[in-house]
Amino acid sequence: MVCKMFMSLKFMKNKLLKWFYDNGHYISLTLLIVPISYFEIFIVLPTILELWSFSFICHLGCANFFIFNVIGNIIYGMYTYTTIKCMNLEGFNNKKEWTFCTVCECLRPPRSWHCNTCEICILKRDHHCRFLACCVGYFNHRYFMCLMFYSSMGLLYFLYLNIRYVSLFLTWNRMLILKLICPFGGLVLDYGSESWYAFLLVLNLLSGLTTGCLFNFHMGNLLNGKITSETRSESNDYDYDQGWKLNLIEVFGSRWYLTWISPFIHSKLPGNGVEWTVDQKIKIC
């Protein structure tokens, strides 16, 4: 009896830890968006610009545009259904390249893979995104790309505003430059407001560069018609590259040139995520 209770508690503990691990990035991201947005709009902008001046209105509109797209793409990315569950896969005759999932116990189309975190097969699975707390697949790939783009651009834009803001309180000298170069050292040696300003500026910069690098990596895959697993694998025998424009349309839909404006813009995808136009590579022995 005691052994069963111990095993049950251990199982619940593992499930709880797994839940926090799977959703930690998403929770931290959503918790940070609100205070960051409040700080930039209600504290930084009124301080560095004359209230309701033309410049203030332009920057207010720009800041809200970034925030709107980040939040909107998170919501759409999370709640867009992209698994093979409940899909009618019986009407497809050519299943030569389909694979069998031993966990879901079903056949899955090409480029679809099982996710151990989501515990289901994902249609055209690119990767499991910690920021969305779900997998990036065929139907929500667009929202992930827009999220990375607007997150990086928004963070770098806010960095510009924050530099102007802290310049009102800080004196740019050698000591401040050293704190910017080594922000952790600055906090240890001088636990003051100047060190915290320097630390937050560096954190802002690194966050923007990190998301920018992620966007650049995934955009490179997208333009070449690849998903992450195909980029890493050297044994992929099929080429799904249709040219940069058709590759963009495959992810962003027929109105690919408008989808960057808002996640609410409808853009029909050209395919179904099951059938693909492929060129088989010729192996030279």
N, C-alpha and C positions, 0 to 999 in steps of 0.2 A: 504494500500500500504506500509506504513512504517512498519507495523507489519510483512508483508511478507518479506520485506528486512531484518528486524531484525532476523527473523527465518532462512532465507537463510544464513546470515552471521554466525549465531550461528552454523548452520549445517556444514558450511565450516570450522569453527574453530574446531569443534569436530572431523571432519575427519582429519584435519591437525595434531591435537594433537594425535589422534589415530595412524596416520602414523608414527610420531616421536617415540611414545611409542613402536610400533611394531618393528621398524627398528633401534631404538637407539643403542641397544647392537651390532647389526651387523655393523652399521656405525662406532661406536667407535672402534670396533675390527679391522676393515679394515684400519682405519686411524692410528692405533697404530702399525700395522705390519710393515709398511714401515720405520718409524723412528727407531723402535727397531732393525730391520734387518740391517739398515744402520749403526747404532751405534755399534752393536756387530761385524760386519764384517770389517768396515772401520776404526773404532777407537779403540775398545777394543783389538781385535786380534793383530793388528800390534804393539800395545803398550806393551802387556804382552809377546809376542813371537817374535823371530827373523823372519823377513820377508822372506817368501818362504823357510823356514826351513822345515824339515820333520814334526815336531810337528805342525807348522803353517798350512801346507797343510792338515793334518789329522783333525785339529779343524775346518778349513775352510769347508772341506767336510761335517763334522758332523753338523755344523751350517746350511749350505745350505740344508742338508737333512731334518732337522726339519722344516725349513721355507717352503720348497717345499711341504712337506706333509700337513702342516697346510693350506696353500693357496689352494692346489689342492683339499683337502677334503671339504673346504668351497665352492668352485665352484661346485664340483659334488653334494654336499649335497643340495645346493640351487636349482640347475637346473635339478635335477632328479625328474621326474614327479611321484607323489605318491598318487594322489587323485583317487576317483572312477569315476570321470567325464570322459566321452567318453569311458569307459570300457564296453565291452559287457557282461552284467551279466545275460542275458536271457538263456544262455546255461546250467545253473546250476539248477538241479532239486531239490536237497535237500536244502530247504530254511527254515527248521524248526526253526533254531536258528538265523535267520536273523531278524533284527529290522528295524522299519520304522523311517526315519528321517523326522520330521515335517517341518524342514526348507528347505531341499533339495527336499522334497516330493518324496522320492524314498526309496526302500528297500536297506539296506546295509548289507554286509557280517559280520560274527562274528569278533570281535576285531576291527571293523572299527567304528570310531566315528566322530561326527561333530566337527569342530574347529570354534569357534566364531571369531577368528582372521583371519584365512584364508577364512572363510565363505563358507566352503565346507566340505564334508565328506572325511576323509583320510583313506586309506587302511592300516589296522593294525596300528592305530595311537598310538604312544607312548606318545608324548607330543609336545607342540609347543616350538621350540627352538629359543630363542631370538638371539643367536649368528649366526644362519643361516637365520633368518627372515622368517622361514617357519616351517611346521610340520615335525617331524621325523616319517616316516612311513615305510612301508614294503620295498620299493625299495631304500631308502636313509639311512636306519638305520646303515648300514656299515660305511658310510662316517662320520656320527655323532660320532660313537665310535672311529674311527681313529683320528678324529679331537680332541676329548677330550684327547686321549692318547698322541698324539704328542704335543698338547698344554702344558700339564702338564710336560712331559719329557723335552720339549724344554725350558720352563720357568725355571725349576730346573737346567738344563744344563747352561743356560745363567746366572743364579744366581752364579754358580761356577766361571764362567768367570768374572762376575762383582765384586765378592769378591776379586779375584786376581788383578783386575784393580784398585779398590779403595784402596787396600792395599798399592799401590805405592804413594798415596797422603795423606793417613790418618795414624795417630798413634793410635794403639789399646791400649786404656786406659779405666779407669772406666767411664769417662764421655761419651766416644763413646759407651760403652756397655749400659749405661743408655739411650742414644738416640736411640739405637736399640730396647731396651725394650719398650720405650715409644716415638715413632717417632713424634707424633703430639705435645707432650710436648716439645720435642727438637726444633721443628720449632718455637714454640711460644717463648721460652726462648732465643734461639740463632738462629736467621734467617741468618745462614751462609751456606757455601758450605758443611761443615762437616755434618750439620743437614740434608741437602738435600740428600747427599749421603746415610746417614742412613735411611732416609724415603723411598728412592727409592729401597734400598735393602730389606727392610721389605715388601714393596708393591710387589716386585718381588717374594719374598718367599710366601706371602699370596695368590697371584694369582696362583702360581704353586700348592700349597696345595689345593686350592679351586677346580681347574679343576681336580686335582688328585682324590679328594673325589667324584666329580661328575662322573668321569670315573669308580671309584670303585663301586658306587651305581648302575649305569646302567649295568656294567659288571656282577654284582651279579644277577640282574634281567634277563639278557640275558642267563646266564648259567643255570638258573632255568626255562627257557622257559616262562618268564613273560614280560608283558609290564607294564608301570608305573601305569596305572589305575587298573590293576589286583593285583598289589602289595598293593595298598592302600585299595582296596575293600575286605571286609571280606565275602561278599555274592557271590563270584565267584564260580559257581557250576562246572566248567570245568578245567581240568588240561592239559595244552599244553606242559608239560615237556617231552621231548624225550630223555633225557640224555644230558650231557654237550657237547659232540661232535656233535650230530645232531642239538642241539640248536645253536651251533656256525655256522654250515653249513647253517642253516635256515636264518641266518643274513648275513654271509660273503660269502656264496656260496660254490661251490664244490672246489674251490682253496683257501679255507679260510686261509691256512698257508702261502699264498703268498700275500694276499690282504693288509697286514700290510706294505709291502715294498713301494707300490705306489698306489694312487687312480686310475691310468690308467690301472692297471692290471684287465683284464676281468675275472669275476668269476660268472658263471651262478647260479642263485638261484634255489633251488630244487622245490619250489612250485609256486603258483600264488597269494598268499596273500588273497585268497578267501576261499579255502577249507583247513581244518585243521584236523590233527589226534588228537583226544581228548579222554581223559578218564574221564567219568562222575563221580564226587565224590559221595560217598554214604553218605547220611545224616543220622545220628543216633539221633533219637528223644528221 
